[in-house]
Amino acid sequence: MTASGQSEGAAARQKAKYHHGDLREALIAAAYGLVSEAGAESFSLADACRRAGVSTAAPYRHFKDREELLAEVTARGFDALTADTKRAVEAQGEGSLPAVIAMGKAYVAFAAGQPGLFRLMFGQPRLMGAFPQVSETGGGCFGYVIEQVGKYCRANGVERDANEVAVKLWTFVHGASSLLIDGKYEKVTPGLEVEELIASATPLLLGHKG
């Protein structure tokens, strides 16, 4: 077979692989992986094309520009964080103190495991305002935290506003996650166990009795 024939055959196989909308998902998956590994600062559509194995013209069938693709990645990130949080809560039992602590630990683990994606999700306010899927998934993620804090309060006789308590918890856990992935703890308090910090601080923020 000629070099030309090999090239044409590869192109045909690639085209078949990505028909019926698979191309869009392949590009999102490629971008998600790249951002998770190296962050969004230097990410380009060409990077996603190389990883997905498609031409540089391919993204424009589904995305207007780089920002639109990153919005999809951000939304998928919030979906993944919500899923991680739900699994953590379900393992401990809704309405319990261990469940709320597990939510915080899941948040930190997500940030530590995918710092580039975490920074994209919370460091690009324009994406939140410009793309409905980002505001919806981000709001759903925080909404789940409020829901679980409310269940904890009702189950434990804590007469506090669940929204206010959830904001305090999120502020603490998000700050801890950011300090961890930025290496600040290692500089100031080497060896600090962030999970233990969350476990000890959460009851205080909840107003836990016992």
PyRosetta script that sets phi, psi and omega in degrees:
from pyrosetta import init, pose_from_sequence

init()
pose = pose_from_sequence("MTASGQSEGAAARQKAKYHHGDLREALIAAAYGLVSEAGAESFSLADACRRAGVSTAAPYRHFKDREELLAEVTARGFDALTADTKRAVEAQGEGSLPAVIAMGKAYVAFAAGQPGLFRLMFGQPRLMGAFPQVSETGGGCFGYVIEQVGKYCRANGVERDANEVAVKLWTFVHGASSLLIDGKYEKVTPGLEVEELIASATPLLLGHKG")
pose.set_psi(1, 139.7)
pose.set_omega(1, -178.7)
pose.set_phi(2, -75.8)
pose.set_psi(2, 162.9)
pose.set_omega(2, 176.6)
pose.set_phi(3, -59.3)
pose.set_psi(3, -37.6)
pose.set_omega(3, 179.2)
pose.set_phi(4, -64.6)
pose.set_psi(4, -42.2)
pose.set_omega(4, 179.6)
pose.set_phi(5, -63.9)
pose.set_psi(5, -38.8)
pose.set_omega(5, 177.9)
pose.set_phi(6, -63.3)
pose.set_psi(6, -42.2)
pose.set_omega(6, -179.3)
pose.set_phi(7, -64.0)
pose.set_psi(7, -43.8)
pose.set_omega(7, -179.9)
pose.set_phi(8, -65.0)
pose.set_psi(8, -39.3)
pose.set_omega(8, 179.2)
pose.set_phi(9, -65.0)
pose.set_psi(9, -41.1)
pose.set_omega(9, 178.5)
pose.set_phi(10, -64.0)
pose.set_psi(10, -40.9)
pose.set_omega(10, 179.5)
pose.set_phi(11, -63.8)
pose.set_psi(11, -40.2)
pose.set_omega(11, 179.7)
pose.set_phi(12, -65.2)
pose.set_psi(12, -41.4)
pose.set_omega(12, 178.8)
pose.set_phi(13, -65.0)
pose.set_psi(13, -39.8)
pose.set_omega(13, 179.7)
pose.set_phi(14, -64.9)
pose.set_psi(14, -41.3)
pose.set_omega(14, 178.9)
pose.set_phi(15, -62.3)
pose.set_psi(15, -42.3)
pose.set_omega(15, 179.3)
pose.set_phi(16, -65.6)
pose.set_psi(16, -38.3)
pose.set_omega(16, -178.6)
pose.set_phi(17, -61.3)
pose.set_psi(17, -36.1)
pose.set_omega(17, -171.9)
pose.set_phi(18, -107.4)
pose.set_psi(18, 20.3)
pose.set_omega(18, 177.9)
pose.set_phi(19, -81.3)
pose.set_psi(19, 168.6)
pose.set_omega(19, 180.0)
pose.set_phi(20, 60.0)
pose.set_psi(20, 41.2)
pose.set_omega(20, 173.0)
pose.set_phi(21, 85.5)
pose.set_psi(21, -3.1)
pose.set_omega(21, 179.7)
pose.set_phi(22, -64.6)
pose.set_psi(22, -28.7)
pose.set_omega(22, -178.9)
pose.set_phi(23, -60.2)
pose.set_psi(23, -44.8)
pose.set_omega(23, -179.6)
pose.set_phi(24, -59.1)
pose.set_psi(24, -46.7)
pose.set_omega(24, -179.6)
pose.set_phi(25, -66.4)
pose.set_psi(25, -36.8)
pose.set_omega(25, 178.9)
pose.set_phi(26, -63.7)
pose.set_psi(26, -40.1)
pose.set_omega(26, 179.5)
pose.set_phi(27, -69.3)
pose.set_psi(27, -40.4)
pose.set_omega(27, 177.6)
pose.set_phi(28, -63.5)
pose.set_psi(28, -44.0)
pose.set_omega(28, 179.5)
pose.set_phi(29, -62.4)
pose.set_psi(29, -41.4)
pose.set_omega(29, 179.2)
pose.set_phi(30, -64.1)
pose.set_psi(30, -45.5)
pose.set_omega(30, -179.9)
pose.set_phi(31, -65.6)
pose.set_psi(31, -40.4)
pose.set_omega(31, 178.9)
pose.set_phi(32, -59.1)
pose.set_psi(32, -46.4)
pose.set_omega(32, 179.7)
pose.set_phi(33, -63.6)
pose.set_psi(33, -43.2)
pose.set_omega(33, -179.0)
pose.set_phi(34, -65.1)
pose.set_psi(34, -43.9)
pose.set_omega(34, 179.9)
pose.set_phi(35, -66.7)
pose.set_psi(35, -40.5)
pose.set_omega(35, 179.2)
pose.set_phi(36, -61.1)
pose.set_psi(36, -37.2)
pose.set_omega(36, -176.3)
pose.set_phi(37, -81.0)
pose.set_psi(37, -40.7)
pose.set_omega(37, -170.2)
pose.set_phi(38, -129.8)
pose.set_psi(38, 0.0)
pose.set_omega(38, -179.1)
pose.set_phi(39, 87.4)
pose.set_psi(39, 172.7)
pose.set_omega(39, -175.0)
pose.set_phi(40, -97.4)
pose.set_psi(40, -8.2)
pose.set_omega(40, -173.1)
pose.set_phi(41, -58.8)
pose.set_psi(41, -44.8)
pose.set_omega(41, -177.4)
pose.set_phi(42, -105.1)
pose.set_psi(42, 8.7)
pose.set_omega(42, -178.0)
pose.set_phi(43, -67.8)
pose.set_psi(43, 141.7)
pose.set_omega(43, 176.4)
pose.set_phi(44, -137.1)
pose.set_psi(44, 160.8)
pose.set_omega(44, 176.2)
pose.set_phi(45, -60.6)
pose.set_psi(45, -34.9)
pose.set_omega(45, 179.6)
pose.set_phi(46, -62.5)
pose.set_psi(46, -36.2)
pose.set_omega(46, 177.4)
pose.set_phi(47, -60.5)
pose.set_psi(47, -46.0)
pose.set_omega(47, -179.7)
pose.set_phi(48, -63.9)
pose.set_psi(48, -38.8)
pose.set_omega(48, 178.8)
pose.set_phi(49, -63.1)
pose.set_psi(49, -43.5)
pose.set_omega(49, 179.8)
pose.set_phi(50, -62.2)
pose.set_psi(50, -44.0)
pose.set_omega(50, -179.0)
pose.set_phi(51, -67.6)
pose.set_psi(51, -38.0)
pose.set_omega(51, -179.2)
pose.set_phi(52, -78.7)
pose.set_psi(52, -15.6)
pose.set_omega(52, 179.9)
pose.set_phi(53, 75.8)
pose.set_psi(53, 38.4)
pose.set_omega(53, -179.7)
pose.set_phi(54, -127.6)
pose.set_psi(54, 171.0)
pose.set_omega(54, -179.3)
pose.set_phi(55, -72.8)
pose.set_psi(55, 159.8)
pose.set_omega(55, -179.8)
pose.set_phi(56, -70.1)
pose.set_psi(56, -11.1)
pose.set_omega(56, 176.6)
pose.set_phi(57, -85.7)
pose.set_psi(57, -16.4)
pose.set_omega(57, -173.2)
pose.set_phi(58, -58.9)
pose.set_psi(58, -42.9)
pose.set_omega(58, -175.9)
pose.set_phi(59, -58.9)
pose.set_psi(59, -29.9)
pose.set_omega(59, -173.0)
pose.set_phi(60, -73.2)
pose.set_psi(60, -4.2)
pose.set_omega(60, 171.6)
pose.set_phi(61, -75.8)
pose.set_psi(61, -21.9)
pose.set_omega(61, -174.0)
pose.set_phi(62, -127.4)
pose.set_psi(62, -22.4)
pose.set_omega(62, -175.8)
pose.set_phi(63, -131.9)
pose.set_psi(63, 135.9)
pose.set_omega(63, -178.6)
pose.set_phi(64, -68.0)
pose.set_psi(64, -39.6)
pose.set_omega(64, -177.3)
pose.set_phi(65, -160.7)
pose.set_psi(65, -175.8)
pose.set_omega(65, -179.4)
pose.set_phi(66, -58.0)
pose.set_psi(66, -42.3)
pose.set_omega(66, -176.6)
pose.set_phi(67, -63.4)
pose.set_psi(67, -37.4)
pose.set_omega(67, -180.0)
pose.set_phi(68, -66.4)
pose.set_psi(68, -37.9)
pose.set_omega(68, 176.3)
pose.set_phi(69, -68.5)
pose.set_psi(69, -40.7)
pose.set_omega(69, 178.6)
pose.set_phi(70, -65.2)
pose.set_psi(70, -30.1)
pose.set_omega(70, 176.5)
pose.set_phi(71, -63.5)
pose.set_psi(71, -39.9)
pose.set_omega(71, 177.4)
pose.set_phi(72, -65.2)
pose.set_psi(72, -40.7)
pose.set_omega(72, 178.2)
pose.set_phi(73, -62.7)
pose.set_psi(73, -43.3)
pose.set_omega(73, 179.4)
pose.set_phi(74, -61.2)
pose.set_psi(74, -44.8)
pose.set_omega(74, 179.1)
pose.set_phi(75, -62.2)
pose.set_psi(75, -42.0)
pose.set_omega(75, 178.1)
pose.set_phi(76, -64.3)
pose.set_psi(76, -34.7)
pose.set_omega(76, 177.9)
pose.set_phi(77, -63.2)
pose.set_psi(77, -44.3)
pose.set_omega(77, 178.2)
pose.set_phi(78, -65.3)
pose.set_psi(78, -37.7)
pose.set_omega(78, 175.9)
pose.set_phi(79, -61.4)
pose.set_psi(79, -42.8)
pose.set_omega(79, -179.0)
pose.set_phi(80, -66.8)
pose.set_psi(80, -40.4)
pose.set_omega(80, 179.0)
pose.set_phi(81, -65.5)
pose.set_psi(81, -41.6)
pose.set_omega(81, 177.2)
pose.set_phi(82, -61.4)
pose.set_psi(82, -43.5)
pose.set_omega(82, 179.8)
pose.set_phi(83, -62.7)
pose.set_psi(83, -43.1)
pose.set_omega(83, 178.1)
pose.set_phi(84, -61.1)
pose.set_psi(84, -42.8)
pose.set_omega(84, -178.7)
pose.set_phi(85, -64.7)
pose.set_psi(85, -43.0)
pose.set_omega(85, 179.8)
pose.set_phi(86, -62.7)
pose.set_psi(86, -43.1)
pose.set_omega(86, 178.9)
pose.set_phi(87, -61.4)
pose.set_psi(87, -40.7)
pose.set_omega(87, -179.9)
pose.set_phi(88, -63.7)
pose.set_psi(88, -41.8)
pose.set_omega(88, -179.6)
pose.set_phi(89, -68.4)
pose.set_psi(89, -45.9)
pose.set_omega(89, -177.9)
pose.set_phi(90, -61.2)
pose.set_psi(90, -31.3)
pose.set_omega(90, 179.9)
pose.set_phi(91, -70.3)
pose.set_psi(91, -22.9)
pose.set_omega(91, -176.8)
pose.set_phi(92, -105.8)
pose.set_psi(92, -21.8)
pose.set_omega(92, -178.9)
pose.set_phi(93, 100.7)
pose.set_psi(93, 118.9)
pose.set_omega(93, -177.4)
pose.set_phi(94, -59.1)
pose.set_psi(94, 145.0)
pose.set_omega(94, 176.9)
pose.set_phi(95, 87.0)
pose.set_psi(95, -1.7)
pose.set_omega(95, -177.9)
pose.set_phi(96, -100.6)
pose.set_psi(96, 158.1)
pose.set_omega(96, 175.5)
pose.set_phi(97, -62.1)
pose.set_psi(97, -44.2)
pose.set_omega(97, 177.3)
pose.set_phi(98, -57.6)
pose.set_psi(98, -31.9)
pose.set_omega(98, 179.1)
pose.set_phi(99, -67.5)
pose.set_psi(99, -41.9)
pose.set_omega(99, 179.5)
pose.set_phi(100, -68.2)
pose.set_psi(100, -40.5)
pose.set_omega(100, 176.2)
pose.set_phi(101, -61.7)
pose.set_psi(101, -41.3)
pose.set_omega(101, 180.0)
pose.set_phi(102, -62.7)
pose.set_psi(102, -34.7)
pose.set_omega(102, 176.2)
pose.set_phi(103, -59.9)
pose.set_psi(103, -45.6)
pose.set_omega(103, 179.9)
pose.set_phi(104, -63.6)
pose.set_psi(104, -41.6)
pose.set_omega(104, 179.3)
pose.set_phi(105, -65.4)
pose.set_psi(105, -38.4)
pose.set_omega(105, 178.9)
pose.set_phi(106, -64.3)
pose.set_psi(106, -38.1)
pose.set_omega(106, 178.6)
pose.set_phi(107, -62.0)
pose.set_psi(107, -47.5)
pose.set_omega(107, -179.4)
pose.set_phi(108, -65.1)
pose.set_psi(108, -40.8)
pose.set_omega(108, -179.9)
pose.set_phi(109, -63.3)
pose.set_psi(109, -38.3)
pose.set_omega(109, 177.5)
pose.set_phi(110, -62.6)
pose.set_psi(110, -47.5)
pose.set_omega(110, -179.4)
pose.set_phi(111, -62.1)
pose.set_psi(111, -43.7)
pose.set_omega(111, -178.5)
pose.set_phi(112, -68.6)
pose.set_psi(112, -32.9)
pose.set_omega(112, -178.0)
pose.set_phi(113, -79.7)
pose.set_psi(113, -28.9)
pose.set_omega(113, -177.8)
pose.set_phi(114, -138.8)
pose.set_psi(114, 64.3)
pose.set_omega(114, -174.8)
pose.set_phi(115, -60.1)
pose.set_psi(115, -35.7)
pose.set_omega(115, 179.2)
pose.set_phi(116, -63.9)
pose.set_psi(116, -43.4)
pose.set_omega(116, 178.4)
pose.set_phi(117, -67.2)
pose.set_psi(117, -41.9)
pose.set_omega(117, 179.6)
pose.set_phi(118, -59.1)
pose.set_psi(118, -44.4)
pose.set_omega(118, 179.7)
pose.set_phi(119, -65.6)
pose.set_psi(119, -36.9)
pose.set_omega(119, 176.8)
pose.set_phi(120, -63.3)
pose.set_psi(120, -45.6)
pose.set_omega(120, -176.5)
pose.set_phi(121, -60.6)
pose.set_psi(121, -37.1)
pose.set_omega(121, -174.2)
pose.set_phi(122, -111.8)
pose.set_psi(122, 1.1)
pose.set_omega(122, -177.5)
pose.set_phi(123, -113.4)
pose.set_psi(123, 7.9)
pose.set_omega(123, -178.8)
pose.set_phi(124, -127.1)
pose.set_psi(124, 76.1)
pose.set_omega(124, -176.5)
pose.set_phi(125, -60.0)
pose.set_psi(125, -27.5)
pose.set_omega(125, 179.6)
pose.set_phi(126, -62.3)
pose.set_psi(126, -37.9)
pose.set_omega(126, 179.5)
pose.set_phi(127, -60.9)
pose.set_psi(127, -38.2)
pose.set_omega(127, -179.1)
pose.set_phi(128, -63.9)
pose.set_psi(128, -38.6)
pose.set_omega(128, -177.1)
pose.set_phi(129, -84.6)
pose.set_psi(129, -28.0)
pose.set_omega(129, -172.3)
pose.set_phi(130, -92.1)
pose.set_psi(130, -20.5)
pose.set_omega(130, -174.7)
pose.set_phi(131, -125.5)
pose.set_psi(131, 115.0)
pose.set_omega(131, -176.4)
pose.set_phi(132, -55.6)
pose.set_psi(132, -36.5)
pose.set_omega(132, -176.8)
pose.set_phi(133, -64.9)
pose.set_psi(133, -28.9)
pose.set_omega(133, 179.0)
pose.set_phi(134, -74.0)
pose.set_psi(134, -47.1)
pose.set_omega(134, 179.9)
pose.set_phi(135, -65.2)
pose.set_psi(135, -35.1)
pose.set_omega(135, -179.6)
pose.set_phi(136, -68.7)
pose.set_psi(136, -47.3)
pose.set_omega(136, -178.7)
pose.set_phi(137, -71.4)
pose.set_psi(137, -37.3)
pose.set_omega(137, 177.0)
pose.set_phi(138, -65.4)
pose.set_psi(138, -43.4)
pose.set_omega(138, 177.5)
pose.set_phi(139, -65.0)
pose.set_psi(139, -37.7)
pose.set_omega(139, 178.3)
pose.set_phi(140, -65.5)
pose.set_psi(140, -36.9)
pose.set_omega(140, 179.5)
pose.set_phi(141, -63.8)
pose.set_psi(141, -47.7)
pose.set_omega(141, 179.7)
pose.set_phi(142, -72.1)
pose.set_psi(142, -33.3)
pose.set_omega(142, 177.9)
pose.set_phi(143, -59.1)
pose.set_psi(143, -35.8)
pose.set_omega(143, 178.7)
pose.set_phi(144, -66.5)
pose.set_psi(144, -37.8)
pose.set_omega(144, 177.2)
pose.set_phi(145, -62.3)
pose.set_psi(145, -46.4)
pose.set_omega(145, 178.7)
pose.set_phi(146, -59.7)
pose.set_psi(146, -43.6)
pose.set_omega(146, 179.4)
pose.set_phi(147, -58.1)
pose.set_psi(147, -46.5)
pose.set_omega(147, -177.7)
pose.set_phi(148, -70.9)
pose.set_psi(148, -35.7)
pose.set_omega(148, 176.3)
pose.set_phi(149, -65.4)
pose.set_psi(149, -39.9)
pose.set_omega(149, 177.1)
pose.set_phi(150, -60.9)
pose.set_psi(150, -42.4)
pose.set_omega(150, 178.5)
pose.set_phi(151, -64.4)
pose.set_psi(151, -39.0)
pose.set_omega(151, 177.1)
pose.set_phi(152, -62.1)
pose.set_psi(152, -47.8)
pose.set_omega(152, -177.5)
pose.set_phi(153, -60.1)
pose.set_psi(153, -44.6)
pose.set_omega(153, -179.5)
pose.set_phi(154, -66.5)
pose.set_psi(154, -39.1)
pose.set_omega(154, -177.4)
pose.set_phi(155, -72.7)
pose.set_psi(155, -22.4)
pose.set_omega(155, -174.3)
pose.set_phi(156, -117.2)
pose.set_psi(156, 12.3)
pose.set_omega(156, 175.9)
pose.set_phi(157, 65.4)
pose.set_psi(157, 31.9)
pose.set_omega(157, 178.6)
pose.set_phi(158, -93.4)
pose.set_psi(158, 114.1)
pose.set_omega(158, -176.8)
pose.set_phi(159, -92.9)
pose.set_psi(159, 73.5)
pose.set_omega(159, 178.7)
pose.set_phi(160, -136.0)
pose.set_psi(160, 157.1)
pose.set_omega(160, 179.3)
pose.set_phi(161, -72.4)
pose.set_psi(161, 119.9)
pose.set_omega(161, -175.4)
pose.set_phi(162, -61.5)
pose.set_psi(162, -36.1)
pose.set_omega(162, -179.9)
pose.set_phi(163, -63.8)
pose.set_psi(163, -45.5)
pose.set_omega(163, -179.2)
pose.set_phi(164, -64.5)
pose.set_psi(164, -43.2)
pose.set_omega(164, 179.8)
pose.set_phi(165, -65.0)
pose.set_psi(165, -40.9)
pose.set_omega(165, -179.9)
pose.set_phi(166, -62.5)
pose.set_psi(166, -39.3)
pose.set_omega(166, 178.0)
pose.set_phi(167, -62.8)
pose.set_psi(167, -42.3)
pose.set_omega(167, 178.9)
pose.set_phi(168, -63.3)
pose.set_psi(168, -44.0)
pose.set_omega(168, 178.8)
pose.set_phi(169, -62.9)
pose.set_psi(169, -45.5)
pose.set_omega(169, -178.9)
pose.set_phi(170, -63.0)
pose.set_psi(170, -42.6)
pose.set_omega(170, 179.4)
pose.set_phi(171, -57.9)
pose.set_psi(171, -45.6)
pose.set_omega(171, -179.8)
pose.set_phi(172, -65.9)
pose.set_psi(172, -49.9)
pose.set_omega(172, -175.8)
pose.set_phi(173, -68.2)
pose.set_psi(173, -39.4)
pose.set_omega(173, 178.7)
pose.set_phi(174, -65.1)
pose.set_psi(174, -41.9)
pose.set_omega(174, 177.8)
pose.set_phi(175, -62.1)
pose.set_psi(175, -42.2)
pose.set_omega(175, 178.9)
pose.set_phi(176, -63.8)
pose.set_psi(176, -40.7)
pose.set_omega(176, 179.6)
pose.set_phi(177, -63.7)
pose.set_psi(177, -44.2)
pose.set_omega(177, -179.1)
pose.set_phi(178, -64.8)
pose.set_psi(178, -43.3)
pose.set_omega(178, 178.6)
pose.set_phi(179, -63.8)
pose.set_psi(179, -36.6)
pose.set_omega(179, -179.9)
pose.set_phi(180, -65.6)
pose.set_psi(180, -51.9)
pose.set_omega(180, -174.9)
pose.set_phi(181, -73.6)
pose.set_psi(181, -19.9)
pose.set_omega(181, 175.7)
pose.set_phi(182, -86.4)
pose.set_psi(182, -1.8)
pose.set_omega(182, 177.7)
pose.set_phi(183, 76.4)
pose.set_psi(183, 15.1)
pose.set_omega(183, -176.7)
pose.set_phi(184, -71.8)
pose.set_psi(184, -39.5)
pose.set_omega(184, 179.3)
pose.set_phi(185, -61.0)
pose.set_psi(185, -41.6)
pose.set_omega(185, -177.2)
pose.set_phi(186, -62.3)
pose.set_psi(186, -32.1)
pose.set_omega(186, 179.6)
pose.set_phi(187, -76.9)
pose.set_psi(187, -38.3)
pose.set_omega(187, -173.6)
pose.set_phi(188, -93.6)
pose.set_psi(188, -44.1)
pose.set_omega(188, -177.6)
pose.set_phi(189, -133.7)
pose.set_psi(189, 73.9)
pose.set_omega(189, -178.8)
pose.set_phi(190, -55.2)
pose.set_psi(190, 136.0)
pose.set_omega(190, 177.9)
pose.set_phi(191, 87.6)
pose.set_psi(191, 0.3)
pose.set_omega(191, 179.4)
pose.set_phi(192, -60.9)
pose.set_psi(192, 132.3)
pose.set_omega(192, 176.2)
pose.set_phi(193, -93.1)
pose.set_psi(193, 104.0)
pose.set_omega(193, -175.2)
pose.set_phi(194, -65.2)
pose.set_psi(194, -35.6)
pose.set_omega(194, 178.3)
pose.set_phi(195, -62.1)
pose.set_psi(195, -39.0)
pose.set_omega(195, 177.5)
pose.set_phi(196, -67.6)
pose.set_psi(196, -35.7)
pose.set_omega(196, 176.9)
pose.set_phi(197, -61.6)
pose.set_psi(197, -43.8)
pose.set_omega(197, 178.8)
pose.set_phi(198, -64.6)
pose.set_psi(198, -43.3)
pose.set_omega(198, -178.8)
pose.set_phi(199, -62.3)
pose.set_psi(199, -35.0)
pose.set_omega(199, -178.6)
pose.set_phi(200, -83.3)
pose.set_psi(200, -31.6)
pose.set_omega(200, -176.6)
pose.set_phi(201, -84.2)
pose.set_psi(201, -30.9)
pose.set_omega(201, -175.4)
pose.set_phi(202, -58.3)
pose.set_psi(202, -46.8)
pose.set_omega(202, 179.2)
pose.set_phi(203, -58.6)
pose.set_psi(203, -36.0)
pose.set_omega(203, 179.8)
pose.set_phi(204, -66.6)
pose.set_psi(204, -42.0)
pose.set_omega(204, 179.8)
pose.set_phi(205, -68.9)
pose.set_psi(205, -29.3)
pose.set_omega(205, 178.9)
pose.set_phi(206, -81.5)
pose.set_psi(206, -16.4)
pose.set_omega(206, -173.0)
pose.set_phi(207, 72.6)
pose.set_psi(207, 35.8)
pose.set_omega(207, -175.6)
pose.set_phi(208, -64.9)
pose.set_psi(208, 137.0)
pose.set_omega(208, 178.5)
pose.set_phi(209, -106.2)
pose.set_psi(209, 118.6)
pose.set_omega(209, 178.2)
pose.set_phi(210, 139.4)
pose.dump_pdb("model.pdb")
